[in-house]
Amino acid sequence: MAGYTRQDTPDHISNGSVINADDLDGEFNAIESAFDSVNGHTHDGTAASGAPITKVGPGQDITVTTATVIPKLTNTLSLGTADIQFQDGYFDGLVRTDELIVDETSTLTGAVTASGGITGDLTGAVTGNVTGNLTGNVTGNVTGDVVGNVTGDLTGNVTGDVMGALTGNVTGDVTGNVVGDVTGDLTGNVSGNVTGNVTGNLTGSVTGPFTGNLTGNVTGNVTGNVTGNVTGTVSSLSNHTTDTLTQGATNKYFSNTLARGAISVSDTGGDGSITYNSTSGVITYSGPTATEVRSHFTAGGGIAISNGIISVADATNTEAGIATFASTDFIVADGNVTIQPERIQDIVGAMVSSNTETGLAVTYDDADGTLDFVLSADPTITLTGDVVGSGTMTNLGSVSIATTVQPNSVALGADTTGNYVAGAVAGTGVTITGTAGEGWSPTISIGQPVATTSNVQFANITGTGNLSVGGDATITGDLTVTGTFTTTNTETLTVTSQYVTVNNGQTGTPALDGGLEIERGTETNKLLSWNETTDKWTVGTETFVAGTFEGDLTGDVTGDVTGNLTGNVTGNVTGNVSGSSGSTTGNAATASKLLTSRTIALTGDVTGSTTFDGTTNVTITAVVADDSHNHIIANIDNLQTTLDAKALGTTNFSAGNGLTGGGTLAADRAFNVGAGAGITVTADAVAHSDTSTQASVANTGRTYIQSITLDDFGHITAITSGTETVVNTDTDTTYSAGTGLNLTGTTFSTKQDIATTASPSFVAVTANLTGNVTGNASTATKLATARTIAGKSFDGTANITIAPTDLTGVTSTAAEINTLDGFTGTVTDLNYAKDLRATGVTSTEFDYLDGVTSNIQTQFNTLTSNVSGKEPADADILKADVSKNLTVGYTSTADDDGNQSPSVNAGSYTPSPAEGNLKRIVNAGAFTLNAPTASGDYTMIIQMTNASTAGTVTVSGFTRTTGDVLTTTSDDDFFLYITKINNFKTLHITALQ
């Protein structure tokens, strides 16, 4: 065998020899190598793969050579069967057969020469003559003559003569003569003679004479003579005149007499008159008379009309009319009347010349038309009270007042800011720091903070009551409980020792059961115990859940079994069972707690996280990331209107005392501090010369400042001290609470009661504990009760994701929250900002919005030139004006436009992409499919199904229609591909059957 070499060279494998396993292994390995699973055994003629296989089949029924495939016997083998068939066959040459049967629709793209009859339909072009009878339809072109009878439709073009009878329709053009009778419609053009009878309609043109009878209508041109009568409608008589036609009773010829007699004119009244002469056809109109015209005018106030003449009377105090203005008082030009300025000046001058003024003299200068105001005396400003002084305003100009503080006008405590403390006494464990005297604020403290949130440390704590620890308790030494009953109220108890011993002290033969009992409040307690009577662990009639269980199971198992079961299972298994034979695995539908604590995190522009183990609800503090996106004022509803209302461009800011400058917000404004004698104004400060002559005074004991003398600039020039006796009830003394203390008035107290009989609460205590320890651990390995986070249940087994809109109190959408990057307001501010809308706000106006950070302000400043823009779209969003490569697919639900028939929209259907580009319709009756009229360029695909009442579909308005022919057969389906680009509209029809 090719590729195989015998391995048994010693000839151990022979009759009478002892055959070892190694001998057989070597031969088998060599055979396996010859039929290598990778390279195969190709029989390609090489020594390794063997000679080619030329005969195949159970009886070597087929012989294959380099040029032919030959059966063993002629006419004995078939390719496939009626049930098992080959898919496609490809031949380049002749295919010879005794009989060719095509049982489905077939397409012949080349020419077909048939010397015998063709029974099926011909849809392609026929180049030769068809001399036999055709019982099917001919939809292709026929180049030769059709001599036999055609019982089907002839839809293709025929360049030869049609000699036989046609019982179907002829829709193609016939270049030759139609000699036989045509029972159906003749819709194509006939360039030859039509000598047979046509019982259908003739819609094409006939170039030659038509000598046969035509029962139907003729819509095309007939170039030859029509010998018979025409009973239908003739659309054109261009080769005839009315001279050969007799006028009928209804439709008459045109003549002047008939046309003029059909016109009449009616005069319905009013000014003027109109007449008509039916003989000459002239219409005459006479205009209104003068009396008729004057009757339409009526005189108003100050106006009179007489015989068509309109006159105006002179004006009076009560009647309108024509008036004359004196040039000394008025100016009349271009129809406008204005008062002379000199006349106004004289009137005002007379008013001020005849009145009485107090402290002010007013005179009128007629030469220049001005008023002069002069003060009778300069006013004086006088200060009284604790500070006195006066100054005169010369010509209402600026004035400086030298002030003096009156003696004994400064009250200690009321007019001063310093406090006086005589002294304070520190109690047990209390420390007071500071120096007694004027301005002393003593600091009182204890050794360490003792608030409820503080970590305190004591050498020893001894108490007769209970000790409650709300957080973790760390005991570095031994814990000895001398009581007879110990209660541990913890959810998780961790013991470092390997074993926990119960019934300690039991000696001799065991007689007492031992175990763990769980207190369950109002419910029955549960017990896990060792039964000395049965020598078995028991949970009574309760359910026992274990991660791994070894040994025999007697009783029902309702939980999951993830290990191997070696024995039989008697009873029902409720749960998932999977795995190979001999093993079962599954998953619990529910669990009482999480195996692993999970992290719940918010990602994106809103972040935050927390850890959850399922024992309690948790809360996430959400943070909106700064500069996480771009936004504009238009994203915040009503913001522009609100900003505009903050400060208008016309609002004026005036400089107050000591300031100059100001103006409206139409531009940047500055206020400057005015300088005076001894006062210097710089960019950073306002200063004046030091005029103080008083040295510093240090009061000690019970001395205090009695009086202070100031100069004009407020500098101290003298200080007078006095001695005061201060009692311990001085309410003006200021105290400050030190670490671990509260201060109410002058009473100090610790943050909480720390007496020997009190029960204080601390975050952490570092000390030796003596007494009982009660409370709950602040942290544990799992939650006692599942909790809800932002409306989402969390049991700690997995992380959860919370959208910004899940947060309580936030009514803004995620998109709206994203627009508030950098906004430092509260949730209420967010909800208010949602209702703001901005249009054209400037960066200056935005400075008035409370809560805006520098980041968002910078973004707004960059948008002042394009405040009407929109927030930049995500990079993955497809936009009409940006080229993008779509790398994913999408699905869509076709829009159902329902039944189309004469009763729907008057039998007219115009599809529109507004409801979707994929549509479904039902042909429930004849209707017209119109080209779409919606603006823009687009493509639509319509799937049409014929109902049992389907009718003819007429196509209208398309630039071009291609594809298959629409039918009215029930349940036929079609795809209608409609494309509209640059107002070119195409329709392609694909039949789906």
C-alpha angles and dihedrals in degrees: 000000000000112000094016125104121187110248099192096088092155086057095234090151099073139105112293094012128118108249116208125202090245090060092055093042091056093052094045092049091051091051091048090051090052089055093044111185091220105042097025129201105283104177087218093153096265122124092247097051102030135235121317118274106238101169125055137173135067091286097027085262097165128050118199120201131171090268109024146034106216129187118228091237128022120255094005107102129068130197104235128328136257089270101035111045138173115249107220135002125201122197131171103195138020125342110198122193138156092231133011116205118183108191096181138039109298132191120212110193094180133056119289122210113196117182091184132045124298112221101185132063121291111217098163132070118286113211100182132058120285104218099163129071119280115214095174134059123283109211098161130072121280114208097184133049124295101221102165130064120281116209096177132060120292102211100157128078119272117205094183133055123293101222103167132067118279116210093174133059124288106213099158128078118271113209094186133046127301103221102163129068118275113212096182133048121305101211100156128082118267115204093183134054124299105214099158129077120269115204095177132060123297109216099156130075122268115206099185130053119295107219101162129081118274114202098176134057125290114220097162133067122280109204095182130062123289107220100182132058122285111222097169132070119292109211097195134031096171092139093054135064133213088251088081095044128080117230114248131218097254109025105050135183121260118260134155091243094051092044095047091045090055092058124083133174126209124198106211096184134259129113117337126007140253129208136179131211108205091192097058096023092231122146114204124198122191117199126231123281124245090255091054092050094047090052090069095060124081125187119239132200113321091004128103129191122199125168090340094311117123118205133179124215127219115276120254134184089271104027132059119235144109116331134187121222123209111237091220091064105025141039116214117191135147091355093306124118120204133172118250110253091225090057091054092047092052092051093050092043090054090051095055094039094059100042132087122246128193118213089348131080119206124191131179120224106202092189095066098016095239137134119227118208118195126179116233092215138358112257121240124217115211127191119206135178125048090347118043134185143118142214139183122234104220109208087346089295130142118301134197119209122205106217131201126198109227119237117264090011096119113082116207111242093008098057097024132066101209122093128214120222118184095194146300133225120225117223129206111316092001125117125198120197132186139063120280117238143069112351095009117149105186119216113218119192144157128224098274142357112280101182120132088257095047130104107230130189129201132174092228135356117203122179142158095211134060124299113217121195115190096186136033117320116209115194111188093185133048121299111221119186112194096180123105095235127039123193120195111194097191131125093216125027115194117196121187093201116094095230138032111212122210126181086033109185095034109146134181123007109003112245104157123082116227137197148104124301121198118214109223103179111225091003126079113277118246125227136203106189146157110242109216091194096058096024089229139116111248141183092187113228093336129110118264119206119196134172092217126015126187126188137036119330116215113182137023122325113202099170131073120286109209098167128073119283109213096179134055124286112223112189139028124318112212109192142041119322116190141146137076125313111300098025136080129195133173146147133253114249090218138009133200095229144359121278090209129026112244135212119232110204136180113214135187122039090340113056137178139123145196138181119249130186098173099254097102142006117269135203126221121210104220121212124194107221117239117241091004093139145354124262140166136215091260088068090065112071117238092353095128092051091049092049092047088055092052095072129349124219088240094055109116125215115202127202114248131209112323092010135101131192130040131133138157128323091251086101140008111291132199133201118210127201111233118235124223142174109323091359122117121193119199134168091266107030149012111229139167136194118285107251097166116126098176121104121219117280121212111198118201134183111005097336120124139178109274101181139000126203117210131192126221091283095050093255118144114251099168139014125197118198130203139183121250132188108225119200123209092250092065102146091194093068113111118218128182125206116238129209113322096006137107123210122210111175102311095333119104122201137168120257087256139000110286099172119135089257095045129099105222122185122223134179090226135357124200107195144088108286120220115183138025122334118210134163140076130288114251091221133032139168092259142011118264090215130026112249137209121237117194090333094311121113113236125188098170099250095108142007119266131206122225123199118220090247090060090068116105114251096017111111096168118104122246090256092051092048089051089059090060097070108155094015109141099192129115128259088271089054090051092053090047092048088053089065094050121099123194128205118172101341116170127221090248092055092046089060086075094062110105117230098024114141127212092256096060090039089057090050091051092049089057090053100052091102092052106028092151093061125112133241109277110262122240113273091243095056115105111233129190095234099043127073112234136173110232105217098174135058130234139202131222137187113238115242111243110223090178129211121356117202141128089281094056116077089338090296094301124122122187111177119215129195090219091091094041140301093249115067143171126208137170123223098225095159143341113313142153120253105211126199111255118265100193113122122252135041119291148137127235131190117204122190109207125193122193115231122207087265094050115151138190115299113218115204117215137179101011121134090219136000121202140166133047129356118261113238134197095222112132116256093013111142131207140183112222110200111198121185126182119187125157088349092302108129123195133181123200118187122205119186113218097204 
